[in-house]
Amino acid sequence: MDFTVPQQRSVVTELPGPRSRELLERRRRSVSRGAGTLADIFMDHGSGAILVDVDGNRLIDLGCGIGVTTIGHAHPDVAAAASAQASKLTHTLFTVTPYENYVLVAEKLAELTPGDFEKHSILVNSGAEAVENAVKIARRYTGRRAIASLAHAFHGRTNLTMAMTYRPWPERAGMGPFPGEVYSVPSSYPFKDGLSGPDAAARTIDYINTHIGPTELAALFVEPIQGDGGIVIPAEGYLEALAAYCAEHGIVLVSDEIQAGIARSGAWYSIEHFGVVPDLVTTAKGIAGGFPLAAVTGRAEIMDAVQPGGIGGTFGGNPVSTAAALATLEVIERDGLIAEAQRVERAFAARIGDWASRYSVVGEVRGKGAMWGVELVVPGTREPNAAALTSVLRHATSNGVIPLDAGSWDSVLRFLPSVVISEELVDDAASVIEQELARLSA
């Protein structure tokens, strides 16, 4: 890929700069404060792993719009595909008068998602919408009402998906009442619980048996690698045991791959790392290179349980977004970007893997592919350190590095860079962050 922006950090003004501060004042006068921002730095353009703000600063992007621009910002192939489609057909609605792009994306998802059985898809606009449709499909197929999601899960911001999301602040605070028959069940969080995979699974299954009942449960939603929860990777054997339990009791196993899917984890879908084949998969974020698109894909008999007209939406599978998705998937395959995600994993492991031994404020560093979490703790303990995260984020953004926050206790520093990020940018970003980690550990 030829980058249109030099892949180097360059801070030429204070951050936020004067133009960003001007826009911030206008934002305060016109945009709801509910749409909060991590860094008040307004972006103008980007390429690869670099964002350029309105003041001309070049920033290292370790967030990708929360995992969206996996293949890099403004990829020329995606831009060209979207432009060509926009000049031809921008909308007709697939459920009124269909078009080929929608079918092509569904065919590609059937090929890429785990499992060698017949699969069907529905295309929608956002990750939350995909999760909500997966709930509807599972309920229709099983005839059951109860839905379970794991502790530390994040599934969206609609009313139903907020009920499936773990932490109350800030997403759920003051937003209820939420739908009933939605349960949060214990999960595997090795840093916190110290349990083996089988023991953690036994705890989860016992909770389902005693609080819900397996014959009442329509679907169990799992994020194989929890993103907003803090890049939590379950202990070995955990997901395998849950999959066996679901199969035994006719529970639809849904792999929420909205953040970890589409090559980010070093596989097309993160559940592949665990050797588990789910019944349904939700896809979003990285699928269309920055354009809004999401999907539910799964076993044909489950997907087809819904009556015609029971699922859909005006903009779902929009022609321009699907054109962008086809280009994105082609780029990943053509340019070997799954291998690039594995390269990024090696680069982060080599560069930051020893932080827990070097800085007392770091409890654990964990990651897979191009998704990494740094658990910040009160030195000498395993207690979450939200104040440290705030401090690290402030230091990083003011020096031209954009990471993310995460974790149920707001104490995990999260990295979701593009898979095209260079080792030099990883090193530079880590050096900036280390300055604050050292200060906090002194």
C-alpha positions, 0 to 999 in steps of 0.5 A: 500500500502506498501511503498518502501521509508519511508514517511518522508522528509529528507534533507541530502545535500543542494538542489540541491545536488552535483550530481544534479548540475553535471547533471544540467551542462550536461543538459545545454549542451544537452537539449533545454532550452525550456524544463525548470524546476521548481526545478533543482533537479534530481530524482532517485526513489520514492514511495507514496508521496515521491521522492528521488533524486540522492543525497539521499534526500527525498522530499515531492512531492506536484506536482505528475508530474503535477497531474499524479501519483495520486495513488503514485509513482511507484505503485507496481501493476502498475509496475507489470502490465506494466512489464507483458505486456511489456514481451508479446506485446509492440506494434502492433497499434490498427488501424492495428491489435487490442488487448484487452487492448484497448477495456477494457480501453474503456469499463471502461471509458464508465462505469466511465464517467458521463452519462447513455447513450451509450459511445465510446472512442478513446485512444491517447497519451497525454492530448493535443492530446485528446483535439485536437481530441475532437475538430475534433470530435465536428466539424465533428459532428456539421458541425460547425467550431468555438471552445470556451474555458474559460478564464484562461484555459490550454488545451495543447501545440500543435498549436491548443491547445495553441490557446485554452490556455489563457495566452500568457507566456510562452506557446504561446509567439512567437509560432504563428500564431495560428488556427482561429475560436478559442475563449476565453470567460469570465469564473467564477473566484469568487476571482477575479470577485465576481459574482454569478454563474448565473451572471458569466454564463450570462456574458459568454453566452452574449460573445458567443452570441455577438462575435461568435453566438451559431449556429456557435459554435461547442464546448465549452471546460470547465475545471470544476476545472481549474488547471493551471489557479490556481485551480479556482472553479467556482461559484455555478450554473455557469456550470449548466447554461452553460450546459443548454445553450449548450443543447439548441443550439446544442453545444458540451459540452466538460469537460476537465478532464485531470488534475482534473479527475481520482479521484483527486478531490474526484470524478472520474471526477470533473464535478460530483461535479456540477451535470452536464453531458457533451457530451465529456470528455477528460482524461489523466494524472492520468489514467495510473499511470505515463505511457503516455495515454489519451482518449476522451470519450463521446456520441456514436453518437458524437464519431462515427460521424468521418469517419474510419481513421479520428482519431487515431495515431501510439502509441495511446492506446499502450498495455503497457500504457493500461495495466498500466491504467487498473491496476491504475483504479483497484487500485483506486476502490479496495483501495477506493482512491476516499475516500482517495482524500476526506480525503486529502481535509479534511487534507488540509482544516484543515491545511492550510484553515486559511492561508488567515487570518494568512498571509497578502500575502495570498488572498485566499485558495481553493481546492477540493480533492487533488488539492489546490491553494493558491492565493498570493497577494500584502499585503492589496490588491487583486493584484497578487504577482508573486514575492511572488510565486517565493520566496515561490517556491524557499524556498520550493524546497530548503527545500525538498518540491516540490509544483507547480506554477499556475495562469494567473498572476503566483501568485497561489501556487498549490498543486497536491499531491498523494491521499495517502499522509499522514496528517503528510506529509501535516503538514510537507510541510505546516510548511516549506511553512509557514516559507516563508509566514510569512517572506513575510507577516511581 
